[in-house]
Amino acid sequence: MTDIWLPLAATALAAALTWWCCIRPMVKNRSCCTTAADPELQEELRRAREELQQLRDDATPLAVPPTRPEILDR
């Protein structure tokens, strides 16, 4: 019976620390981050999303394999 107290205490401590460090600040502010009403920030986020989408599009492999082998020694 005493073998179970240490894991239970560690679990309770982990839950308490999670509440204190993560959940409580979010509940206090009602969100994990502030609402972004700044137009400059919104513009920067839009540009970053566009760049991410472009990088993802560039990284996708070709739908049709090339007919000849690609020469990499140029």
C-alpha positions in Angstrom: 0.0 0.0 0.0 2.9 2.4 0.7 4.3 1.8 -2.8 1.4 3.8 -4.3 1.9 7.0 -2.3 5.0 8.2 -4.1 3.4 8.0 -7.6 0.2 9.6 -6.4 2.2 12.4 -4.7 4.2 12.9 -7.9 1.0 13.0 -10.0 -0.6 15.5 -7.7 2.5 17.7 -7.7 2.5 17.6 -11.5 -1.1 18.5 -11.7 -0.7 21.4 -9.2 2.3 22.7 -11.1 0.4 22.5 -14.4 -2.4 24.4 -12.9 -0.2 27.0 -11.3 2.1 27.6 -14.3 -0.1 27.0 -17.3 -3.8 26.9 -16.7 -4.2 29.6 -14.1 -2.5 32.4 -16.2 -4.7 31.5 -19.2 -7.9 31.5 -17.1 -6.9 34.8 -15.5 -6.5 36.5 -18.9 -9.2 34.5 -20.5 -6.8 33.5 -23.3 -3.3 32.2 -23.8 -2.3 35.3 -25.8 -3.5 38.8 -26.2 -5.8 39.7 -29.0 -3.9 41.2 -31.8 -5.6 44.5 -32.7 -2.3 46.0 -34.0 -2.5 46.5 -37.8 1.2 46.2 -38.2 1.2 42.8 -36.4 -1.7 41.6 -38.5 0.2 42.6 -41.7 3.3 40.8 -40.5 1.3 37.7 -39.7 -0.4 37.8 -43.1 3.0 38.0 -44.9 4.4 35.2 -42.8 1.4 33.0 -43.6 1.9 33.8 -47.3 5.6 32.9 -47.1 4.8 29.7 -45.3 2.3 28.7 -48.0 4.8 29.6 -50.7 7.5 27.4 -49.1 5.0 24.6 -48.7 4.0 24.9 -52.4 7.7 24.9 -53.5 8.5 21.9 -51.4 5.8 19.6 -52.9 7.2 17.0 -55.3 6.3 17.1 -58.9 3.0 15.4 -59.7 4.4 13.9 -62.9 7.9 12.4 -62.8 10.3 13.9 -65.4 10.8 11.8 -68.6 14.6 12.2 -68.4 16.8 12.0 -65.4 17.6 15.4 -63.7 21.2 16.5 -64.2 22.5 18.1 -61.0 26.1 18.8 -62.2 25.5 22.2 -63.8 
